[in-house]
Every structure is written in structure tokens, then in C-alpha cells.
Amino acid sequence: MHANILQGTLDLMILRTLATMGPQHAYGIANRLQQVSEDALNLNQGTIYPALVRLEQHGWTRASWGKTENNREAKYYAITKAGLKALDGETARWRQMSGMVEKLLAEE
């Protein structure tokens, strides 16, 4: 199944993943999102990397180089204090918006 991602939703999902799992490389983040979505989200590098760059530019994540489980060099992303604060705000906005959409869908 292909899932269209609303702008900002991917940022929220990445921040939640980093807050839950700790520092991850892009492939690890994509795998986690695919796992949690039960394969509804199959994100490629062209989708996830711009979001990671955007989050880093906002100061919500920081990146550093490290070794993967397979001993390869990879850029690891970690959520910052500002990112945790942004995550709280974005989560509240998401819940408000999804609640409103549910109310609209319930109208018949």
C-alpha cells in the first residue's frame, strides 16, 4: 500500500522515532517507520533525507558519523532538547487536527 504523507507528518514521525529509539541512521529510521506502519510506509532516500536535513536545519536534530551494525560509516541523527520541545508541540497539533478530521468524517 502506498501512503501519501502530509507535509510535516514525516517530521513528526522521525522525531518520535528518535525520541523513542535514540540515535539512528536514515536506514534505521526508515525501517522503523516501515515496521510500525506494518509496511504501509516504504520510504526511500529521496523522501527521508530532505526531512532529516530540514530537521537538522531547525536545530531539532543533530548528526554525527558512526559505525553501523555492519561496520559501515553512517550519519546518525539524534533528537535535541529543541527537538523534544518541537515534538510536544507537533504532537499536540497533530492530535487537534486528526480530531477535527474525525469529526468531519463522522458527519453524514
Beta strands, then each sheet from edge to edge (+ up, - down):
strand 1: 24-25
strand 2: 61-67
strand 3: 73-79
sheet 1: 1+ 3- 2+
end
